[in-house]
Amino acid sequence: MYDKDRSMTDCGIWLVRPESEALALTLQEQLGGVLYRPWLHATKGDQPVAPTGQKQQFADAYRKRSQWIMIAAAGIAVRFLDGLPEDKHSDPAVVVLDEAGRFAVSLLAGHEGGANRLAYRVANAIGAVPVITTATEALKPLVVGIGCRKGVAAQQIAASVGQALGGRQLNEVREIVTIDLKADEPGLLEFCELHDLPLRVLASSTVAERPWVTKPSDWVQQNVGLPGVCEPCALIAGSRGRLIVPKMALDGVAVAIVEDTLM
């Protein structure tokens, strides 16, 4: 599910209010995409065109993009989408981001259209929480935290995760979680891509504020500036779960697993 190189040139970023400009520009800088500022008067050639309401403007643009990020309240997004969706296999993906940049909600075409994947990309770009509600993904009970040394291969990560899972299956994993220093680690990205797993990236500062570890690592402290990575990452992402697999290290990869206790 983590598709770091997927083009965002066909993504529209819809701002409902000018106050969202700074957040939208940060998203565009990180991910690309085209900004829509519907409060501006459109023009046709050299002739001004009377502006229409935002809902109609969005309806006119809706099918021109395969992905949308709407910076708005969820209620506004629902009203804008009224009457537009036709089929989950052809509808554009829609992610709603609140104006404070706290939650990236996969609202429409989550699995088939790629909104779930887009929600993770948006969340990772600005430090938001991805909100996924499709049963295929949301009902998976396991969160896997990973820390690794630079240059580890996808096969090493797969072996470590497999060992930590024991008798559990990889299709029970909801997401892989790591820190921003490992966001571009090729082996980790390849592992997530091969197994269609979302990668959630936490800021190192967030992990530093909640350094839950069963046994601090001197090596991680010296090289990353944290007492540990995999355990706090898993516990932060799986905040209502319990640590069922404390840190397990194998061949340069550390893995911890949290299980959702409400499932």
C-alpha positions in Angstrom: 0.0 0.0 0.0 2.9 2.4 0.5 3.6 3.8 -2.9 6.2 6.5 -2.4 6.8 7.2 -6.0 3.3 7.3 -7.3 2.7 10.6 -9.2 0.6 13.3 -7.6 0.3 15.3 -10.8 -3.3 14.1 -11.1 -4.2 15.1 -7.6 -6.3 18.2 -6.8 -5.9 20.0 -3.4 -9.2 21.8 -2.7 -9.1 24.6 -0.2 -12.5 25.7 1.2 -11.0 28.8 2.9 -8.0 31.0 2.4 -6.9 30.2 5.9 -5.8 26.8 4.7 -3.3 28.2 2.3 -0.2 27.5 4.4 -1.2 23.9 5.0 -2.1 23.4 1.3 1.3 24.8 0.2 3.1 22.4 2.6 1.2 19.5 1.1 1.9 20.6 -2.4 5.6 21.0 -1.6 5.8 17.5 -0.1 3.5 15.6 -2.4 2.9 17.7 -5.5 -0.6 18.2 -6.9 -2.7 21.2 -8.1 -4.2 23.7 -5.7 -7.8 24.9 -6.2 -8.8 28.2 -4.7 -12.5 28.4 -5.5 -13.0 31.9 -3.9 -11.0 33.4 -6.7 -12.9 34.6 -9.8 -12.4 32.3 -12.7 -11.6 33.7 -16.2 -12.4 32.5 -19.6 -9.8 34.0 -22.0 -9.7 37.7 -21.1 -13.3 37.8 -20.0 -14.2 37.4 -16.3 -16.8 34.7 -15.5 -19.2 35.1 -12.6 -18.1 32.8 -9.8 -20.4 29.9 -9.0 -20.8 28.4 -5.5 -18.1 26.2 -4.3 -20.2 23.1 -4.4 -20.9 23.6 -8.1 -17.2 24.4 -8.8 -16.2 21.2 -7.2 -18.8 19.2 -9.1 -17.4 20.7 -12.4 -13.8 19.7 -11.4 -14.6 16.4 -9.7 -14.0 14.0 -12.7 -11.0 15.9 -13.9 -8.8 14.4 -11.2 -8.2 10.9 -10.1 -7.4 12.0 -6.5 -8.6 14.8 -4.3 -7.4 16.2 -1.0 -10.1 18.4 0.5 -9.0 20.7 3.4 -12.3 21.1 5.1 -14.7 19.7 7.7 -16.0 16.2 6.9 -19.6 17.6 6.8 -18.6 20.1 4.1 -16.9 17.4 2.0 -20.0 15.1 2.3 -22.2 18.0 1.0 -19.9 18.7 -1.9 -19.9 15.0 -2.9 -23.7 14.7 -2.8 -24.8 13.1 -6.0 -21.3 12.8 -7.5 -20.1 9.2 -6.7 -21.1 6.6 -9.2 -19.0 3.5 -8.7 -16.2 2.6 -6.3 -14.1 1.3 -9.2 -14.2 4.6 -11.1 -14.8 7.3 -8.5 -11.8 9.6 -7.7 -10.2 9.0 -4.4 -11.1 11.6 -1.8 -9.2 12.3 1.4 -10.5 15.0 3.8 -7.9 16.8 5.9 -9.1 19.1 8.8 -7.7 22.7 8.7 -5.5 22.0 11.7 -3.8 19.1 9.8 -4.6 16.6 12.5 -6.5 13.9 10.7 -6.3 12.6 7.1 -9.6 10.8 6.5 -10.1 8.3 3.6 -13.6 9.3 2.7 -14.3 7.9 -0.8 -12.9 5.1 -3.0 -10.7 4.0 -0.1 -9.5 0.6 -1.3 -10.3 0.4 -5.0 -9.6 4.1 -5.8 -6.5 4.5 -3.6 -7.8 6.9 -0.9 -6.5 4.7 1.9 -3.0 4.9 0.3 -3.4 8.7 -0.2 -4.5 9.2 3.4 -1.2 7.7 4.6 0.8 9.8 2.2 -1.0 13.0 3.4 -0.6 11.9 7.1 3.1 11.1 6.7 3.8 14.4 4.9 2.4 16.6 7.7 2.4 14.5 10.8 -1.3 13.8 10.8 -3.2 10.6 11.9 -4.5 8.5 8.9 -8.1 7.5 9.4 -9.1 4.3 7.5 -12.6 2.9 7.9 -12.8 0.3 5.1 -13.3 -3.2 6.7 -10.5 -4.8 4.6 -7.9 -2.6 6.4 -9.5 -1.3 9.6 -10.4 -4.6 11.1 -6.9 -5.9 11.1 -5.7 -6.1 14.7 -1.9 -5.9 14.6 0.4 -2.9 14.4 4.1 -3.6 13.8 6.8 -1.1 14.8 10.1 -1.4 13.0 13.5 0.0 13.6 16.4 -0.9 11.3 20.0 -0.2 10.5 20.7 1.6 7.3 20.8 -0.5 4.1 18.9 -3.5 5.4 17.3 -5.5 2.6 13.5 -6.2 2.3 14.3 -9.9 2.9 15.9 -9.1 6.2 12.8 -7.1 7.3 10.5 -9.9 6.1 12.4 -12.5 8.1 12.4 -10.4 11.2 8.7 -9.6 11.0 7.9 -13.2 10.3 9.8 -14.3 13.4 8.0 -11.7 15.5 4.6 -12.8 14.2 5.2 -16.4 15.2 2.0 -18.2 14.3 0.2 -15.0 13.3 -0.3 -14.1 9.6 1.0 -11.0 7.8 -2.6 -10.3 6.5 -3.5 -9.5 10.2 -1.2 -6.5 10.1 -3.0 -3.2 9.8 0.1 -1.0 9.4 3.9 -0.8 9.7 5.2 2.1 11.8 8.6 3.7 11.9 10.3 7.1 12.5 10.9 9.8 10.0 14.6 9.0 9.9 13.7 5.7 8.3 10.9 7.0 6.0 13.1 6.6 2.9 14.8 3.4 3.8 14.8 1.4 0.5 14.4 -2.0 2.1 11.6 -0.9 4.3 9.7 0.7 1.4 10.2 -2.4 -0.7 8.9 -4.7 2.0 5.8 -2.6 2.4 5.2 -2.4 -1.3 5.7 -6.1 -1.8 3.2 -7.0 0.9 0.7 -4.1 0.2 1.2 -2.8 3.7 0.7 0.9 4.7 3.7 2.6 6.2 3.0 5.2 8.9 5.9 7.5 9.7 6.1 9.2 13.1 8.2 12.3 13.8 11.3 11.5 15.9 10.1 14.3 18.3 6.8 12.5 18.8 8.6 9.3 19.7 11.0 11.1 22.0 8.1 12.5 24.0 6.8 8.9 24.6 9.9 6.8 24.9 8.3 3.5 26.0 10.8 0.7 25.9 11.2 -2.5 27.7 15.0 -2.3 27.4 16.8 0.8 26.2 19.4 0.4 23.4 22.7 2.2 23.7 23.3 1.8 19.9 19.9 3.4 19.1 20.5 6.1 21.6 23.9 7.0 20.1 22.8 6.8 16.5 19.2 7.9 16.5 19.0 9.9 19.8 16.2 7.7 21.2 16.2 4.8 23.7 14.3 2.7 21.1 12.2 2.8 18.0 10.1 -0.2 17.3 8.2 -0.4 20.7 7.3 3.3 21.0 6.3 3.4 17.4 4.0 0.4 17.7 2.5 1.7 21.0 1.8 5.2 19.7 0.1 3.9 16.5 -1.8 1.2 18.4 -2.7 3.5 21.3 -5.6 1.3 22.5 -3.7 -2.0 22.2 -1.3 -4.0 24.2 2.3 -5.0 23.5 2.1 -8.7 22.6 5.7 -8.9 21.2 8.3 -6.8 22.9 11.4 -5.8 20.9 12.8 -8.7 18.9 16.1 -8.0 17.0 17.4 -10.0 14.1 20.0 -9.2 11.6 19.9 -5.4 12.0 16.1 -5.2 12.2 14.1 -4.6 15.5 10.4 -5.5 15.6 7.7 -5.0 18.2 4.0 -5.8 17.8 0.9 -4.3 19.4 -2.5 -6.0 19.2 -5.8 -4.0 19.3 -7.6 -5.0 22.4 -11.0 -4.0 21.2 -11.2 -6.4 18.3 
